[in-house]
Amino acid sequence: MSESAWPDLTGKTILQVIPDLAAGGAERTTVEMADAITQAGGRALVASEGGRLEPNLRDVGGELIRLNMASKNPLTVRRNTKLLEALIEEENIDLIHARSRAPGWSAYEASKTAERPFVTTYHGAYSGRSGLKKRYNSVMAKGDLVIANSEWTADHVMEIHGTPRENIITIPRGVDLIEFDPENVSSARLDNVKTAWGIDPNDDRLRLVLPGRLTRWKGQWLAIDALGALDPQERDRLHLILPGDDQGRQKYVTELEDKIIAHQLGGAVTLAGHTSDMPAAYAIADIVLAPSTRPEAFGRVAAEASAMGKPVIVSDHGGQRETVIEGETGTRAEPGSVTALTACIRTLSNLPAAARDAMGRAGQAHIRKNYSKKQLQTATLAVYARLLLNNESVEK
């Protein structure tokens, strides 16, 4: 669907609330929707602490309302509720879209007081089985419509919160098919990433790239153990690169460094730090890994890597089961299993280069057909339009 076919939001103001604007999937989607809202004629506000993506938000015409939306302190949440109530009146906000729990509670209460439509996007499989934690998580199921970013997430929302299926709209996270297109990545960008990662131009090892913030459930430790379980001659052909912020998790970084030493993988594993040019990062990979030990609600890494024409190895649970076609676009390993991940690495690394390329092209076709940014934007705008129309009918 073209922009001209999008719902007309002229004169409408949409507020998205999210803790910050770091470089994660939910934050990128916030910016993508700000872009769609402005292109549809509306005004896009984002209440957040801000972060790396602030320039991106400005570039698409979005406006940042800087508030302490990351705090879980009940007093701050109440204070934010009052601030949002005032903001709704001052800026004549027509609809509120919450993308995280702490700001979600403030937005939910403010939307009830102001009698404005309230949308949530259930971005992740929130942990916690206690009654208190379930209640805290439940705000993400309180939208007039709840957007689930995969069918797995939709099932999770129904199971955990008892949300009726008719109140859930499945809108998979989208990939920017212009940004994540290998044809649009220059050789200079590739060289910049290689330099940042310390890759020697004469290094002909296969590169296994596992992007993601350094947190235990993303599985960096698992990948190091899997590499260490290979035979030395197999290991010598591979270079595992772990780009991602540690976000202050020095204890986990130390654990990873200790594993590298224990497996005698010095020079075979690189902790690359934050990498902003992810299309170039994927482009220099031979195989991309996403071995998360907890279910990914969607699995952005697998989708983006496939869009870049790379075969992927993921954990066999969560939304990644939808984005990765076993044996065609990549392969799936038993979650948390070193043995299974080792076998997958061995299988894909031993394939002829032409077979890996064919797998990558199949993944690219799958993502382009089913998981584009444009599809996400169009479907989400349709949710806004539906609720705005319903609200106008009620007011009349």
Secondary structure as GFF3:
##gff-version 3
##sequence-region A 1 396
A	DSSP	three_ten_helix	3	5	.	.	.	ID=ss1
A	DSSP	beta_strand	13	17	.	.	.	ID=ss2
A	DSSP	alpha_helix	25	39	.	.	.	ID=ss3
A	DSSP	beta_strand	43	48	.	.	.	ID=ss4
A	DSSP	alpha_helix	54	59	.	.	.	ID=ss5
A	DSSP	beta_strand	63	66	.	.	.	ID=ss6
A	DSSP	alpha_helix	74	90	.	.	.	ID=ss7
A	DSSP	beta_strand	95	98	.	.	.	ID=ss8
A	DSSP	alpha_helix	101	114	.	.	.	ID=ss9
A	DSSP	beta_strand	118	122	.	.	.	ID=ss10
A	DSSP	alpha_helix	131	137	.	.	.	ID=ss11
A	DSSP	three_ten_helix	138	141	.	.	.	ID=ss12
A	DSSP	beta_strand	145	148	.	.	.	ID=ss13
A	DSSP	alpha_helix	151	161	.	.	.	ID=ss14
A	DSSP	three_ten_helix	165	167	.	.	.	ID=ss15
A	DSSP	beta_strand	168	170	.	.	.	ID=ss16
A	DSSP	three_ten_helix	182	184	.	.	.	ID=ss17
A	DSSP	alpha_helix	187	196	.	.	.	ID=ss18
A	DSSP	beta_strand	206	209	.	.	.	ID=ss19
A	DSSP	three_ten_helix	216	218	.	.	.	ID=ss20
A	DSSP	alpha_helix	220	228	.	.	.	ID=ss21
A	DSSP	alpha_helix	232	235	.	.	.	ID=ss22
A	DSSP	beta_strand	238	243	.	.	.	ID=ss23
A	DSSP	alpha_helix	250	262	.	.	.	ID=ss24
A	DSSP	beta_strand	269	273	.	.	.	ID=ss25
A	DSSP	alpha_helix	278	283	.	.	.	ID=ss26
A	DSSP	beta_strand	287	290	.	.	.	ID=ss27
A	DSSP	alpha_helix	300	307	.	.	.	ID=ss28
A	DSSP	beta_strand	312	315	.	.	.	ID=ss29
A	DSSP	alpha_helix	320	323	.	.	.	ID=ss30
A	DSSP	beta_strand	330	333	.	.	.	ID=ss31
A	DSSP	alpha_helix	338	350	.	.	.	ID=ss32
A	DSSP	alpha_helix	353	370	.	.	.	ID=ss33
A	DSSP	alpha_helix	373	395	.	.	.	ID=ss34
###
